Amino acid sequence: MGRTRLYRNGELVDRDFPVSDVARHLEDPSAVVWFDLCAPSEAEIGLLRDELGLHELAIEDATAERQRPKVDRYPTHLFLSVYAVSYGDHEIRTCEVDVFVTKNALVTVRENESYGLAGMQRRWDAAPTLAGSGVGFLLHGLLDDVADSHYAAAQRLDDDIEALEDRIYEEKPHVGRKALRQRRALVQLRRVALPMREVLGSLVHREHGVVDDVMMPYYLDVKDHALFTAELTESMRELVTNLREAEVAVQSNRLNSIMKKVTSWAAIIAVPTAISGYYGMNVPYPGYEQRWGFWVSTLGIFVLSYSLYFLFKRRDWL
C-alpha cells in the first residue's frame, strides 16, 4: 500500500514516490502532497521540522504516546490527533493517528501498522472530482474512515451486549465477567469516539480555512456519523448498567425459589422424623409392640407427607 500521493490542479499525478521527494514537490504552489509516516525515525522527524517548518510542540505531540483527540491551531498549520478503532474478542484496540494539515500538504503519523491506509485511499479514489478541494479533500477521507471505524466497533459491541442480555435468563448465565469486559471496552470506545464531535465541530468553522463550500456537506455528514456513534455509546452505557442490575435481580429470584423448595422439603421430611422419633421412645405408647401400631404410624407418615407435598405444590413452592 502506497504511502505518498501528489495532486496537481485537482488531479492525481504521482504516487508511491520516496518521502525524501516531498520537499521538492512542495515547491510547486499548485501541488498538494500527502505522505504517511509510521513510527517515524529521527530523519523523518527532521523532515517535518526542517522542510515543512512544523511547530516543535506539534511534533512533540505526534511522537509522544496517547494524546487526547483534539485540534490544535498553529500559525502555519493545524495539528489533529484522532484514533482508529477495531473491536474483537470483547476488546477495543486503538491506533493513534496524528495529522499535520498545511496549505498544500497532509501528513499522517501512525503509531503502528494496526491501522491500514486502504480505507482512506479507497475513499479518495472513489471521489476524484473532489480532489480540487486540496487538503480538505484528503483530510475528509481520513476522518470519514476513522469515524466509520468508531461506528463499526460500536455496532459490534452493541450486538454483543444484546446477546449477553439474552443469556441472563438461561439456567447458568455466568455473564458477570463478560459484562465487565464489555463495559471496559465501552469505556475505551467512548474515550476516543466522543471527542470526535469536538474535532469535527472545530474543523467546520471558517477560520481554519481547511473546509471549502464543496467539502462542507461531506464534513457535516461525518459529524452526523460521529454524533450517532456518541448516542449509540450512551445507550449502550445504560444497557450495560441495566444488564448487571438485571442479572442480580434474576439471581435473587432464583435464590428465593430455591429457598422455598428447600424449606418445603424440610417441612415434609420433618413429618416422618417426628413420628418415627415419637415411636422410637423406650416407653409404652398406643400401639406399643402391636402390629397395628406400626401400620398406623407408617400410614400417618405417608398421609401427612403427601398432604404437605400437595399443599406446597399447589402454592408453587415445589
PLY file of the C-alpha trace (Angstrom):
ply
format ascii 1.0
element vertex 318
property float x
property float y
property float z
element edge 317
property int vertex1
property int vertex2
end_header
0.00 0.00 0.00
1.46 3.33 -1.09
2.31 5.98 1.46
2.68 9.05 -0.77
0.48 10.90 -3.25
0.85 14.02 -5.35
-2.10 16.01 -6.67
-1.70 18.92 -9.06
-4.63 21.14 -10.02
-7.05 18.59 -8.59
-5.63 15.57 -10.44
-3.60 12.67 -9.11
-0.30 12.85 -11.00
2.03 10.69 -8.93
2.03 8.20 -6.09
4.37 5.92 -4.14
7.32 8.27 -4.61
10.01 8.46 -1.89
9.23 10.59 1.13
12.52 12.40 0.55
10.99 13.93 -2.62
8.21 15.67 -0.69
10.14 18.91 -0.17
10.82 19.19 -3.91
7.15 18.69 -4.79
6.05 21.30 -2.28
7.99 23.97 -4.16
5.16 23.92 -6.71
2.29 26.08 -5.34
-0.26 24.10 -7.39
0.78 20.80 -5.81
-0.92 19.09 -2.88
1.04 16.29 -1.23
0.06 13.54 1.17
2.56 11.27 2.82
2.38 8.87 5.74
4.89 8.14 8.48
4.55 5.04 10.64
6.56 5.13 13.90
8.76 7.85 12.34
12.52 7.77 12.60
14.70 10.72 13.57
15.34 11.52 9.89
11.62 11.63 9.15
11.02 13.83 12.18
13.72 16.12 10.83
11.78 16.35 7.56
8.73 17.54 9.45
10.73 20.10 11.37
13.12 21.43 8.72
11.35 21.03 5.37
7.76 21.67 6.42
8.51 24.05 9.26
6.05 22.42 11.64
5.83 23.63 15.21
8.02 21.79 17.69
5.14 21.31 20.15
3.04 19.65 17.44
5.95 17.37 16.52
6.40 16.51 20.18
2.71 15.59 20.46
2.96 13.44 17.33
5.91 11.46 18.68
4.53 11.15 22.20
2.07 8.41 23.12
-1.62 8.66 23.86
-2.67 12.17 23.06
-6.24 13.20 23.64
-8.29 13.53 20.40
-8.05 17.22 19.60
-7.38 20.01 17.08
-4.55 22.47 17.75
-4.07 25.56 15.64
-0.59 26.91 14.91
0.39 29.90 12.77
1.23 27.83 9.68
-0.67 24.58 10.14
-3.20 22.55 12.08
-2.44 19.53 14.22
-5.05 16.81 14.77
-4.96 13.74 16.93
-7.58 11.01 16.32
-7.87 7.29 16.99
-8.85 4.50 14.61
-10.69 1.69 16.37
-11.20 -2.04 15.87
-13.21 -4.45 18.01
-12.78 -8.17 18.54
-12.88 -10.74 21.36
-14.71 -8.24 23.57
-11.77 -5.83 23.41
-11.27 -2.42 21.83
-7.99 -1.86 20.01
-6.98 1.67 19.12
-4.31 3.18 16.91
-3.36 6.82 17.31
-3.21 8.79 14.07
-1.71 12.28 14.24
-2.27 14.64 11.34
-0.48 17.78 10.19
-2.50 19.99 7.86
-0.68 22.73 5.96
-1.79 24.79 3.00
-0.69 22.19 0.46
0.31 19.10 2.47
-1.35 16.48 4.60
0.92 14.39 6.81
-0.37 11.36 8.75
1.70 9.87 11.55
0.62 6.44 12.80
1.95 4.81 15.93
1.88 1.33 14.35
0.59 -0.68 11.38
-2.61 -1.82 13.11
-4.48 0.91 11.23
-4.23 0.36 7.49
-4.45 3.02 4.80
-6.68 1.08 2.41
-9.98 2.54 3.60
-8.74 6.11 3.42
-7.23 5.70 -0.06
-10.36 3.92 -1.28
-12.39 6.99 -0.34
-10.00 9.24 -2.25
-10.19 7.05 -5.35
-13.98 6.89 -5.17
-14.40 10.69 -5.44
-11.66 12.07 -7.73
-13.83 15.04 -8.70
-13.49 16.43 -5.17
-9.69 16.46 -5.27
-9.76 20.10 -6.33
-10.54 20.97 -2.69
-6.94 20.13 -1.81
-6.03 19.13 1.74
-9.67 19.46 2.80
-10.50 16.58 0.45
-7.63 14.45 1.75
-8.44 15.16 5.39
-12.08 14.24 4.85
-11.10 10.77 3.60
-9.11 10.13 6.76
-11.74 11.44 9.18
-14.53 9.59 7.38
-12.60 6.32 7.63
-11.85 6.88 11.33
-15.46 7.80 12.14
-16.68 4.70 10.31
-14.31 2.55 12.38
-15.87 4.01 15.54
-19.37 3.26 14.27
-18.50 -0.30 13.17
-16.94 -1.05 16.57
-19.96 0.43 18.36
-22.36 -1.72 16.33
-20.46 -4.93 17.04
-20.19 -4.07 20.72
-23.93 -3.34 20.82
-24.67 -6.74 19.26
-22.50 -8.49 21.86
-24.21 -6.63 24.71
-27.66 -7.60 23.41
-26.55 -11.23 23.03
-25.28 -11.17 26.61
-28.58 -9.67 27.75
-30.44 -12.66 26.24
-28.24 -15.06 28.23
-29.31 -13.66 31.60
-32.39 -15.87 31.71
-30.51 -19.06 30.91
-30.03 -21.70 33.59
-26.34 -20.87 34.10
-25.70 -17.45 32.54
-22.27 -16.54 34.01
-22.38 -13.09 32.44
-20.64 -11.16 35.20
-17.09 -11.29 33.84
-18.17 -10.79 30.22
-20.30 -7.82 31.23
-17.27 -6.33 32.96
-15.11 -6.80 29.84
-17.74 -5.22 27.62
-18.11 -2.31 30.00
-14.35 -1.77 29.88
-14.45 -1.92 26.07
-17.28 0.60 26.03
-15.31 2.99 28.23
-12.33 2.75 25.88
-14.55 3.38 22.85
-16.24 6.39 24.41
-12.86 7.85 25.36
-11.83 8.16 21.69
-15.21 8.45 19.95
-16.88 11.24 21.92
-14.15 13.86 21.30
-14.61 13.36 17.54
-17.63 15.65 17.79
-15.40 18.45 19.02
-12.76 17.74 16.37
-15.24 17.89 13.51
-17.09 20.81 15.01
-13.85 22.77 15.15
-12.87 21.96 11.56
-16.12 23.19 10.02
-15.50 26.66 11.42
-14.48 29.05 8.69
-11.45 30.49 10.48
-9.41 27.35 9.85
-9.75 27.66 6.09
-9.46 23.90 5.57
-13.03 23.12 4.55
-14.41 24.93 1.50
-18.01 25.16 0.32
-17.66 22.00 -1.76
-16.45 19.84 1.12
-18.65 21.36 3.83
-21.61 18.95 3.30
-19.24 15.99 3.45
-17.71 17.15 6.74
-21.17 17.72 8.18
-22.08 14.17 7.14
-19.06 12.79 9.01
-20.04 14.89 12.01
-23.52 13.34 11.92
-21.93 9.89 11.96
-19.84 10.87 14.97
-22.92 12.19 16.77
-24.82 8.98 16.02
-21.94 6.90 17.38
-21.88 9.05 20.53
-25.62 8.50 21.03
-25.19 4.77 20.47
-22.45 4.54 23.09
-24.64 6.48 25.51
-27.49 3.99 25.12
-25.02 1.11 25.48
-23.72 2.54 28.75
-27.24 2.45 30.19
-27.75 -1.04 28.77
-24.59 -2.39 30.41
-25.60 -0.86 33.74
-29.09 -2.37 33.49
-27.52 -5.66 32.44
-25.76 -6.07 35.76
-28.83 -4.99 37.71
-30.98 -7.46 35.79
-28.53 -10.29 36.50
-28.62 -9.53 40.23
-32.44 -9.46 40.16
-32.60 -12.82 38.34
-30.15 -14.38 40.77
-32.19 -13.06 43.71
-35.40 -14.53 42.29
-33.72 -17.89 41.74
-32.37 -17.86 45.28
-35.86 -17.19 46.64
-37.22 -20.07 44.58
-34.52 -22.40 45.86
-35.13 -21.36 49.45
-38.87 -22.10 49.07
-38.09 -25.56 47.72
-35.58 -26.33 50.46
-37.96 -25.13 53.16
-40.83 -27.16 51.71
-38.80 -30.35 51.56
-37.52 -29.74 55.08
-41.13 -29.46 56.32
-42.06 -32.70 54.53
-39.07 -34.57 55.92
-39.87 -33.32 59.43
-43.11 -35.35 59.50
-41.60 -38.87 59.28
-38.77 -37.73 61.54
-41.21 -36.58 64.20
-43.43 -39.67 64.02
-40.59 -42.18 63.91
-38.87 -40.31 66.71
-42.01 -40.45 68.85
-42.48 -44.17 68.30
-38.82 -44.79 68.93
-39.05 -43.81 72.61
-38.46 -46.55 75.20
-41.82 -46.03 76.91
-45.20 -47.64 76.31
-47.43 -45.81 73.83
-50.65 -46.59 71.95
-49.86 -49.50 69.67
-46.67 -50.43 71.55
-45.44 -53.89 70.45
-48.56 -54.14 68.29
-48.68 -54.75 64.53
-51.45 -52.19 64.04
-49.28 -49.51 65.71
-46.61 -49.95 63.03
-49.13 -49.67 60.22
-50.84 -46.64 61.76
-47.56 -44.77 62.12
-46.49 -45.69 58.60
-49.83 -44.60 57.18
-49.59 -41.33 59.12
-46.17 -40.62 57.65
-47.36 -41.12 54.08
-50.63 -39.22 54.51
-49.12 -36.19 56.22
-46.11 -36.09 53.88
-48.30 -36.29 50.78
-50.64 -33.64 52.17
-47.74 -31.24 52.71
-46.35 -32.03 49.26
-49.75 -31.36 47.64
-50.13 -28.10 49.59
-46.66 -26.79 48.62
-47.08 -27.88 45.00
-50.39 -26.07 44.79
-48.75 -22.88 46.03
-45.89 -23.33 43.54
-43.28 -23.83 46.23
-42.11 -27.08 44.66
0 1
1 2
2 3
3 4
4 5
5 6
6 7
7 8
8 9
9 10
10 11
11 12
12 13
13 14
14 15
15 16
16 17
17 18
18 19
19 20
20 21
21 22
22 23
23 24
24 25
25 26
26 27
27 28
28 29
29 30
30 31
31 32
32 33
33 34
34 35
35 36
36 37
37 38
38 39
39 40
40 41
41 42
42 43
43 44
44 45
45 46
46 47
47 48
48 49
49 50
50 51
51 52
52 53
53 54
54 55
55 56
56 57
57 58
58 59
59 60
60 61
61 62
62 63
63 64
64 65
65 66
66 67
67 68
68 69
69 70
70 71
71 72
72 73
73 74
74 75
75 76
76 77
77 78
78 79
79 80
80 81
81 82
82 83
83 84
84 85
85 86
86 87
87 88
88 89
89 90
90 91
91 92
92 93
93 94
94 95
95 96
96 97
97 98
98 99
99 100
100 101
101 102
102 103
103 104
104 105
105 106
106 107
107 108
108 109
109 110
110 111
111 112
112 113
113 114
114 115
115 116
116 117
117 118
118 119
119 120
120 121
121 122
122 123
123 124
124 125
125 126
126 127
127 128
128 129
129 130
130 131
131 132
132 133
133 134
134 135
135 136
136 137
137 138
138 139
139 140
140 141
141 142
142 143
143 144
144 145
145 146
146 147
147 148
148 149
149 150
150 151
151 152
152 153
153 154
154 155
155 156
156 157
157 158
158 159
159 160
160 161
161 162
162 163
163 164
164 165
165 166
166 167
167 168
168 169
169 170
170 171
171 172
172 173
173 174
174 175
175 176
176 177
177 178
178 179
179 180
180 181
181 182
182 183
183 184
184 185
185 186
186 187
187 188
188 189
189 190
190 191
191 192
192 193
193 194
194 195
195 196
196 197
197 198
198 199
199 200
200 201
201 202
202 203
203 204
204 205
205 206
206 207
207 208
208 209
209 210
210 211
211 212
212 213
213 214
214 215
215 216
216 217
217 218
218 219
219 220
220 221
221 222
222 223
223 224
224 225
225 226
226 227
227 228
228 229
229 230
230 231
231 232
232 233
233 234
234 235
235 236
236 237
237 238
238 239
239 240
240 241
241 242
242 243
243 244
244 245
245 246
246 247
247 248
248 249
249 250
250 251
251 252
252 253
253 254
254 255
255 256
256 257
257 258
258 259
259 260
260 261
261 262
262 263
263 264
264 265
265 266
266 267
267 268
268 269
269 270
270 271
271 272
272 273
273 274
274 275
275 276
276 277
277 278
278 279
279 280
280 281
281 282
282 283
283 284
284 285
285 286
286 287
287 288
288 289
289 290
290 291
291 292
292 293
293 294
294 295
295 296
296 297
297 298
298 299
299 300
300 301
301 302
302 303
303 304
304 305
305 306
306 307
307 308
308 309
309 310
310 311
311 312
312 313
313 314
314 315
315 316
316 317
